[in-house]
Amino acid sequence: MKNLFISNLNKKDVDHFTTNIGLLIRRKTDKAFKKICNVFTNVNIIRENSDKLSDDEHFTNYPLEYKNSKEYPLNAKKHNIILERYPELNDDEPYIFVSNHTCPEDIETILNVLDRNAYLVLGSIDSLKYNPEMYLSFLNGMIPFDIMDKKERHELMDKMERVLKTNSILIFPEGSHNFSPNKLINNLYDGPVNLSLRTGRKIVLVTLVRDNDNNVSYIDVSNPIDVKNIDVPSNLDEKNKVKCLSSYLRDKMATAVYCLSARHLEMIHREPNDKIEDKIREEKIEDAFKKLHWNKDVFEAEYLTKKTKEEIEYNEVQETMSNLRYDLSVLRDTLLDIKDYVIRNEDVHNKDVVEVMRKHLILTKNKKI
């Protein structure tokens, strides 16, 4: 059943997707709203004593020794959130909260720990239309947009700018849940950097690592970052300057993911010729299907990720090479083993989130027949 009243919110223009009174009410009632959210989403928040160090100092001194989750006062009946670090933020200053996108529950998890109202930037139109939990997101405040619609993508910047005059926003610039075994953080879209440069608002990085087995989410929140004060090569044009700044943010988030993972996730030993990558990927996919109730192919929009020029070229080369066919004399004379390219091309397809989600949907439907 389609959600009433909110299912077409993405089509509202800059002046009508929210109201000034709505912005004010959400800002003034945020503390009370968060308490309701804590109950409604059944969370147990454990806040550790934050240090007053810079981000670099914090991670330079970060203890990487494994710490068992049982050392925390967890509640087996709740979703446990361990907030390792939270900076001192100015009370009346809006921020651009930038988070990694790692699991189905990351949105509600992060909104539960932020100390102020932050409008959610939502690129999932299917969730907006059919997921009842979106009513809670609407009460919090959200900016939905169809990522496949050029007009809505263009309007998004103006909508975010309007909110940032008084309220904060929460955005997930990876675009999709990160299922990559090779990237701690996926390539980031440039929206947050462009938004910060245009509005002067600072960016606060929110990094989450999820331990599904113990029902625990670990979160690190960075100190505010003024991108205008970050040194970039002077010979870069504006476009490449923005890309450089986005890479800087991605690297800082990747550092946080590495540290949180090293300390809180048990080490997995890779045995020769095992299928550990396939196993972990399948676990993530099944978790997404279970919690997000996917029953149709909307993955092109829901799991869109940014690919660099180099990545696109690499994928094209592997695809082309894997389709080449040589006769026996060429193979004998060149010692070229085409199997290597076939394996590499298969690996490219296995890492394509849209493709593997689509395959899983088809497999699930076939099992029901």
C-alpha positions in Angstrom: 0.0 0.0 0.0 1.3 3.4 -0.9 2.1 5.9 1.9 -0.6 8.5 2.2 0.3 12.3 2.1 4.1 11.9 1.7 4.5 9.6 -1.3 4.9 12.6 -3.7 7.0 14.8 -1.5 10.0 14.5 -3.9 8.0 16.4 -6.5 7.4 19.4 -4.3 9.5 22.5 -5.3 12.0 24.4 -3.2 9.3 26.6 -1.6 6.9 23.7 -0.8 8.8 20.6 0.2 8.9 22.0 3.8 7.7 25.1 5.5 9.4 27.7 7.7 7.2 26.8 10.6 8.0 23.1 10.0 11.7 23.9 10.1 11.3 25.9 13.4 9.1 23.3 15.1 11.5 20.5 14.2 14.5 22.5 15.5 12.8 23.4 18.8 11.3 20.0 19.6 14.3 17.9 18.5 15.3 16.7 22.0 11.7 15.5 22.8 11.4 13.9 19.3 14.7 12.1 19.8 13.4 10.5 23.0 10.4 9.3 21.2 12.6 7.9 18.4 14.8 6.1 20.9 11.7 4.3 22.1 10.1 3.7 18.8 13.3 2.3 17.2 14.1 0.3 20.4 17.7 1.5 20.8 20.2 1.4 23.7 22.7 4.2 23.3 26.0 3.9 25.1 28.0 7.2 25.0 31.7 7.0 25.7 33.7 9.9 27.0 34.8 11.8 24.0 38.4 13.2 23.9 39.0 16.8 22.9 41.7 15.9 20.4 41.8 16.8 16.7 40.8 14.1 14.3 44.4 13.3 13.4 45.4 13.2 17.1 42.5 11.0 17.9 43.3 8.3 15.4 47.0 8.6 16.0 46.3 7.6 19.6 43.5 5.2 18.8 43.7 1.8 20.6 43.5 -0.9 17.8 43.5 -3.9 20.2 40.3 -5.9 19.9 37.6 -5.1 22.4 34.9 -7.7 22.9 31.4 -6.3 22.7 30.6 -8.1 25.9 32.6 -5.5 27.7 29.8 -3.0 27.1 26.5 -2.9 28.9 24.5 -4.2 26.0 20.8 -5.0 26.0 20.0 -8.2 24.1 16.5 -7.0 23.4 17.5 -3.7 21.8 19.6 -2.3 19.0 22.8 -1.2 20.7 24.6 1.9 19.6 28.0 2.7 21.0 28.9 6.3 20.3 32.6 6.4 20.7 33.2 10.1 20.0 31.0 13.2 19.6 32.5 16.7 19.2 31.4 19.9 20.9 29.2 21.6 18.3 27.9 25.2 18.5 24.3 25.1 19.7 22.7 27.3 17.0 25.0 26.4 14.1 23.6 24.1 11.3 26.0 21.5 10.0 26.3 19.1 7.0 26.4 15.7 8.6 28.0 13.3 6.1 27.7 9.6 6.7 28.8 6.3 5.2 26.1 4.0 4.0 26.7 0.6 5.4 23.5 -1.2 6.4 19.6 -0.9 6.2 19.4 0.5 9.7 22.1 3.2 9.4 19.7 6.1 8.8 17.6 5.6 12.0 20.8 4.7 13.9 22.5 8.0 13.1 19.5 10.2 13.5 19.1 8.8 17.0 22.5 10.1 18.1 22.7 13.5 16.5 22.3 16.3 19.0 20.1 18.5 16.8 17.6 18.3 14.0 19.0 17.2 10.7 16.8 16.9 7.6 17.4 13.5 6.0 18.5 13.6 2.3 16.7 10.6 0.9 17.3 9.1 -2.5 15.0 6.1 -2.1 11.7 6.9 -3.8 10.5 3.3 -3.4 10.9 3.7 0.4 9.2 7.1 0.3 6.2 5.5 -1.4 5.9 2.2 0.4 7.9 2.0 3.6 5.7 3.0 6.6 8.9 4.0 8.5 9.1 7.1 6.3 6.4 8.7 8.3 8.9 9.0 11.2 11.5 10.4 8.7 8.9 12.9 7.6 8.3 14.0 11.2 12.1 14.4 11.6 12.3 16.3 8.3 13.5 15.0 5.0 14.5 16.0 1.5 13.5 13.2 -0.8 14.6 13.2 -4.5 14.6 10.8 -7.4 18.2 10.1 -8.1 17.3 9.1 -11.7 15.5 12.4 -12.4 17.7 15.2 -13.7 15.3 18.0 -12.6 15.0 16.6 -9.0 18.8 16.2 -8.8 19.2 19.8 -9.9 16.6 21.1 -7.3 18.2 19.2 -4.5 21.0 21.7 -4.0 18.6 24.6 -3.6 16.5 22.6 -1.1 19.5 21.7 1.0 20.6 25.3 1.0 17.2 26.4 2.2 17.3 24.0 5.1 20.8 24.9 6.1 19.8 28.5 6.7 18.4 27.3 10.1 18.6 23.5 10.4 21.3 20.8 9.7 21.1 18.0 7.1 22.2 14.4 7.0 23.4 13.0 3.7 24.9 9.7 2.5 27.2 10.6 -0.5 28.2 7.0 -1.2 24.8 6.7 -2.7 24.4 3.0 -1.9 25.0 0.6 0.8 28.7 -0.3 0.6 29.0 -4.0 -0.3 32.6 -3.6 -1.7 35.2 -5.9 -0.1 38.0 -3.6 -1.4 36.8 -0.1 -0.4 36.3 0.9 3.2 34.4 3.8 1.8 33.0 4.0 -1.7 33.7 6.9 -4.0 31.8 9.9 -2.7 29.5 12.1 -4.8 30.6 15.8 -4.7 27.4 17.2 -3.3 28.5 17.8 0.3 31.6 19.6 -0.8 29.8 21.8 -3.3 27.1 22.5 -0.7 29.7 23.5 2.0 31.5 25.8 -0.5 28.2 27.5 -1.5 26.8 27.9 2.1 29.9 28.2 4.3 28.5 25.4 6.5 31.0 23.0 8.0 30.9 19.3 7.4 30.8 16.7 10.3 31.7 13.2 9.3 29.6 10.4 10.8 31.2 6.9 10.4 29.3 3.7 11.3 30.5 0.1 11.5 27.8 -2.5 12.1 28.2 -5.8 14.0 25.2 -7.7 12.9 26.0 -10.8 15.0 25.9 -8.9 18.3 23.4 -6.3 17.2 25.8 -3.4 17.8 26.5 -0.3 15.8 29.7 1.6 16.5 29.8 5.3 15.6 32.5 7.9 15.3 31.6 11.6 14.8 34.4 13.9 13.6 35.2 17.4 14.5 33.6 20.0 12.2 35.5 20.5 8.9 35.7 23.8 7.0 36.5 22.7 3.5 37.6 26.2 2.6 40.5 25.8 5.0 41.8 22.5 3.5 44.9 22.9 1.4 44.6 21.6 -2.2 47.1 21.9 -5.1 46.9 25.5 -6.4 47.0 24.4 -10.1 43.6 22.6 -9.9 40.6 24.0 -11.6 37.3 24.3 -9.6 36.0 20.9 -10.7 39.1 19.0 -9.7 39.4 21.0 -6.5 36.0 19.7 -5.5 37.0 16.1 -6.4 40.2 16.5 -4.3 38.2 17.7 -1.3 35.7 14.8 -1.7 38.7 12.4 -1.7 40.0 14.1 1.5 36.6 13.4 3.2 36.5 9.9 2.0 40.0 9.2 3.3 39.1 10.5 6.7 36.0 8.3 6.8 38.0 5.3 5.7 40.5 5.9 8.6 37.5 5.8 11.0 36.1 2.6 9.4 39.5 0.9 9.7 40.0 1.9 13.4 36.4 0.9 14.4 36.7 -2.4 12.5 40.1 -3.3 14.0 38.9 -2.6 17.5 35.4 -4.0 17.4 35.1 -6.7 14.8 36.6 -10.1 15.2 39.3 -10.9 12.8 38.4 -13.4 10.0 41.1 -15.7 8.7 41.1 -16.2 5.0 41.9 -19.8 4.1 43.4 -20.6 0.7 40.8 -20.9 -2.1 37.9 -20.2 0.2 34.8 -18.1 -0.8 34.8 -15.6 2.1 34.1 -12.6 -0.2 31.1 -14.3 -1.7 29.9 -15.4 1.7 30.0 -12.0 3.2 28.4 -10.4 0.2 25.6 -12.8 0.3 25.0 -12.2 4.0 24.8 -8.5 3.3 22.4 -9.0 0.4 20.1 -11.3 2.4 20.1 -8.8 5.3 19.1 -6.0 3.0 16.2 -8.1 1.5 15.0 -9.1 4.9 15.0 -5.6 6.4 14.0 -3.6 3.3 11.5 -6.1 1.9 12.7 -5.7 -1.7 10.1 -7.4 -4.0 10.8 -5.7 -7.3 13.7 -4.4 -9.4 14.4 -0.9 -8.2 18.1 -1.4 -7.8 19.4 0.9 -10.5 18.2 3.8 -8.4 18.5 2.3 -5.0 22.1 1.1 -5.3 23.6 3.6 -7.6 27.3 4.2 -6.9 29.8 6.6 -8.3 32.5 5.1 -10.5 35.7 7.0 -11.4 36.9 7.3 -15.0 39.7 4.9 -14.2 37.3 2.3 -12.8 35.0 2.5 -15.8 38.0 2.1 -18.2 39.2 -0.9 -16.1 35.8 -2.6 -16.3 35.5 -2.0 -20.0 39.0 -3.6 -20.6 38.1 -6.7 -18.5 34.8 -7.1 -20.4 36.5 -6.8 -23.8 39.4 -9.0 -22.9 37.2 -11.7 -21.5 35.3 -11.9 -24.7 38.4 -12.4 -26.9 38.9 -15.8 -28.4 42.3 -17.0 -29.6 43.2 -20.0 -31.7 45.5 -22.6 -30.3 48.5 -21.4 -32.3 48.2 -17.9 -30.8 47.9 -19.3 -27.3 50.9 -21.5 -27.8 53.1 -18.7 -29.3 52.1 -15.9 -26.9 51.7 -18.0 -23.7 48.6 -15.8 -23.2 46.1 -17.4 -20.8 42.7 -15.9 -21.4 41.3 -17.4 -18.2 42.9 -14.6 -16.1 40.7 -12.0 -17.9 37.6 -14.2 -17.6 38.2 -14.4 -13.8 38.8 -10.7 -13.6 35.7 -9.9 -15.5 33.6 -12.2 -13.4 35.0 -10.4 -10.3 33.9 -7.1 -11.8 30.3 -8.4 -12.2 30.3 -9.9 -8.7 31.2 -6.5 -7.3 28.4 -4.7 -9.2 25.8 -4.2 -6.4 22.9 -3.6 -8.8 23.7 -6.8 -10.7 24.0 -9.0 -7.7 20.9 -7.6 -6.0 18.9 -8.2 -9.3 20.2 -11.8 -9.4 19.2 -12.4 -5.8 15.7 -11.1 -6.5 15.3 -13.4 -9.5 16.6 -16.4 -7.4 14.2 -15.6 -4.6 11.2 -15.3 -6.9 12.1 -18.6 -8.6 12.3 -20.4 -5.2 8.8 -19.3 -4.5 7.4 -20.7 -7.7 
